[in-house]
Amino acid sequence: MSFDLDERLAATLKAHAGADIDPAPLVAQARNRGRRLRRWRHVLTGMGTVTACAVLAGAVMVLPNSQGTDRTPRQALALLLPASPNQTGAAERPELVGTDPAVVHFTADDLVAGARYATWTAGRGTESVEFHGGTTQARFVLARTAATLAGVRQTLSSSGQPEPPTGVRVNERPGSAWFDPSPSSGRGLWFVRWQPVDGLWARLDIYADSRDEATSAASRIRFDDARRCAVPFHLQSLPAGARLLECSVNLRLNGPGVFAEGSLVAGDESGRWLTVRAQRAPTRAKDATDELTAGPYRVRRQGSTVLEMSVRPCEVEVFLKGRGNGYTEPDGLTVLGGYKPAGDIDDANTW
C-alpha cells in the first residue's frame, strides 16, 4: 500500500504548470486513498482488539466449534474462580479437601472453558464443580473418603440402570467407569471414579459418547493448584459459636452479568445451620413490606422459615429450615444485619 499522496500531487502540479489545473484527478486520487485508509483502519482495529484480549490473561480464548471448521471466541476465564496463591492443591495437601469453604483444591480450566454456566462448591467434606452449556455438561466431586463421595447425590439425568463398572486408568491412576443411558440426551451419562492421589476420591459424571472420551475428560482435571471459592458479599455477624461451613457460587455467560447467585452456609458444633443466598435481582429490587429490621436493612418474611431483603443489585435470603435447621428468626436477623456487599459483583477477583 502507498501513502505518497504528496509526491503524486507534486507530480500532477508540475505536469500542469502554466496551464489550468483540472481538479478531477486530484479528487479521485484523494477519495481512493481515503477508502484504502478506512479499510486498513478497520483491519488494524480488529487486530488490535484481538491482541488486547489476548493480553488480558487469556480472557477470550479461540476454540474450534463442533464442526472443526470455524473458530469461535469464548470467554474462557469468566466461569473460573479467582486464584488462591497462598494455598496448595489437593496433590500436596489432600487432608485439606472439603475442610475450608473458602478454597477449592483443584482446577478444571480446560473442561469449564467450553461451558456457559458453572457452579463451584467447597466445604462440609467435599469440593465440586458442575458446568453445562454448549456441547458439555458434567459434574466433578472430590472428597477425602469413598463413603463421603458415595453419599453425594447425583444431579445429572440418567435411566437409573447403570451397567457394571470396568477398570480404567486416569493419568496412570487406577479407577473404574460405568455407563447409564440418559433419557433426556442423545449422549450417555458416564461415571469415572478414581483416586487422583492417595487419601482422596474423585468422581466425574459427564455426558460423553464413549468411555475413552469420559476418562480423557477426567484426566484434564488438575490437583496441583487451588482457587478461592468466593461470593460478592461477606457475613460480619454470625450467631454465637457459628462459623462458615460451605461456599457455593454460580457463574454464567448469558445473563446481565457473570454472577448469578452465591450462598454461604453457617453453623455450629451442635448441628444447627442456616443458608444465606444472594441472587442477582432480575428487575428493580422490591421494597420490604414488613416492619422487621436487620442492621441497616428492612426485612420481610417469606412464610415462617425464610427472611428476605433487597440489597441492590441482589435479593438476599436467609433460610432457617429446609436449607437450615435449629436457628430462630432473631438469629436470621442477626446474620442479615451483618450482610455486606463486597467488590464488583461481576469481578470475582474483587470479592
C-alpha positions, -999 to +999 in steps of 0.1 A: +000+000+000+013+035-009+009+066+011+028+090-013-001+114-020+022+144-016+045+132-043+016+125-066+002+159-060+036+175-068+040+155-100+005+164-112+010+201-105+044+201-123+028+184-153+002+211-155+025+241-147+014+272-165-019+257-175-053+254-159-054+227-133-081+200-136-092+191-101-109+159-111-078+136-110-068+150-076-102+145-061-104+109-074-070+101-060-078+115-026-111+096-025-094+063-034-067+068-008-093+076+018-112+044+010-080+024+013-071+040+046-106+033+060-103-004+051-069-007+067-081+011+098-109-014+102-084-043+098-059-028+122-086-020+148-098-056+146-062-069+150-057-045+180-089-058+197-077-094+194-043-085+207-057-067+236-080-096+245-051-120+243-030-098+266-058-097+292-047-130+307-064-150+280-098-137+290-110-146+255-099-179+240-104-192+205-116-227+204-128-249+175-165-253+171-182-287+169-176-289+131-140-280+135-141-256+105-146-221+120-131-207+151-154-192+177-143-169+206-154-179+241-149-162+274-127-189+288-119-173+322-153-159+331-165-191+348-134-198+367-127-190+404-100-165+413-066-177+421-055-186+457-017-182+455-012-189+492-029-222+491-017-256+478-035-281+456-050-314+467-020-333+455+002-317+481-024-314+510-051-340+504-062-337+540-074-302+535-100-311+508-135-301+519-124-285+552-122-249+542-153-233+525-130-206+510-108-229+490-112-253+461-081-275+459-083-285+422-087-268+388-108-278+358-100-249+334-099-269+302-133-285+308-152-255+322-139-232+294-164-247+270-195-242+292-219-213+297-228-220+334-207-232+363-214-238+400-185-242+424-189-255+459-165-261+488-169-272+524-187-298+545-164-326+533-164-321+496-154-298+467-172-298+434-179-280+401-210-286+379-210-270+345-231-271+313-240-253+281-226-255+247-216-291+240-206-301+275-224-310+307-207-326+337-201-326+374-169-333+393-168-341+430-137-345+452-138-360+487-114-374+514-133-407+518-151-432+495-181-431+518-184-393+515-182-395+478-208-423+476-232-401+496-231-372+471-264-371+453-263-375+415-276-344+397-274-353+360-303-372+344-300-409+337-321-440+335-311-452+369-300-486+354-262-483+352-241-510+335-214-528+355-182-508+360-150-517+342-114-508+351-098-477+337-067-455+343-068-418+347-034-402+345-019-436+353-040-439+384-064-469+386-101-463+386-134-476+373-160-463+348-196-472+341-224-461+317-260-452+323-283-444+294-298-409+296-335-405+289-331-368+280-299-368+260-286-385+229-253-390+247-250-415+276-241-405+311-207-418+321-193-420+356-155-421+362-143-428+397-107-429+408-081-418+434-061-389+420-038-391+450-037-414+480-062-402+505-086-387+480-115-400+460-129-383+428-159-388+405-167-372+372-202-375+359-203-365+322-224-369+291-200-385+266-200-407+235-176-433+249-157-445+279-124-432+264-140-397+260-151-397+296-118-408+310-099-383+288-121-356+303-112-368+338-075-367+330-078-329+323-086-321+359-056-309+379-048-312+415-016-291+418-033-257+422-060-241+443-087-215+438-108-193+461-145-201+465-158-166+468-191-147+467-197-110+463-207-105+499-194-110+535-213-121+567-199-100+595-224-111+622-229-148+629-248-164+658-226-172+689-205-203+682-212-204+645-187-204+617-188-207+579-192-242+567-198-240+529-195-217+500-213-220+466-212-197+437-230-199+403-214-180+373-229-176+339-221-161+305-256-154+291-270-131+316-269-094+326-236-102+344-213-130+352-226-135+388-260-153+391-261-163+427-240-173+457-246-189+490-228-192+524-237-218+550-230-212+586-235-235+616-221-247+649-210-279+666-245-288+678-257-293+643-275-260+638-271-244+604-286-219+580-280-207+545-277-171+532-282-168+495-278-137+473-294-138+438-290-111+411-324-094+410-339-096+375-358-063+380-359-034+403-354-046+439-387-049+458-395-027+488-399-045+521-435-046+535-428-060+569-415-039+598-386-062+606-351-046+606-316-062+604-288-037+609-293-010+582-318-032+562-355-037+561-366-073+560-397-092+550-409-127+558-414-154+533-436-177+552-422-187+586-388-201+576-373-176+552-363-139+556-357-117+526-343-083+519-332-062+489-296-050+487-292-039+451-285-054+427-294-086+447-322-102+466-308-117+498-325-146+517-317-165+549-332-200+551-339-212+586-354-246+576-351-268+545-317-252+538-312-248+575-321-262+609-322-251+645-318-214+642-345-189+650-358-157+633-337-135+656-306-155+646-315-149+610-319-112+615-285-111+632-269-127+602-287-104+577-277-073+597-241-082+591-245-087+554-221-066+534-216-064+496-180-070+485-163-057+454-175-056+419-204-081+416-191-093+382-154-094+390-146-124+413-111-112+419-125-083+439-147-105+463 
